[in-house]
Amino acid sequence: LVAIEFGSQQASVRPSGSDYSLSNIRFKGNYTNRISAAQPHERLSLNGVEARLQGQPLRMDVVMENFAQPTLSLSAKSRIDLEVLSRFYLPDTLESMTGSLLVDARINGRAGDPAGWVSQGTVEAAHVTLKLKESPVMVEDINGRLTLFGNRLTVTQLSGKAAGSDFNVDGTFDNVYAWLLSDK
């Protein structure tokens, strides 16, 4: 059995050569790993994570179990400036991102089980612009609200521009995680 408790108070992370920082990082965490043929157990937990990303508060909790086929539980609450976030993490399909997201959501699921993911909460987009790598198309000025409940995504007054055309979306997508996460 390996059991480790750890934490942080008043830590900061600043990307090399950047003025942006993730500051006042504090959390408590624990890791356990029991090697056993009958009942193996792996668990990583980060509780009460709080930080400030360029002055905006970020709060979240993360629990991951069974690393071979992970089960993940994540809750987050924050206003996120996407340009600042891109200095810390930028998906490899994006060249740039700007705008802001207001997130208050929870998601739970297990890898390899696309239909088993559930969520609850909201994500509000304000003036979001995404530039895809190796593509001249930009998706600009995205505004709207996404509501998550169970395995359903409801889109309310989502608008923006793509390839010079305006778009507006209102609707409900059922079984959204199976669609997003399944290779079928």
Disulfide bonds with the S-S distance in Angstrom:
none
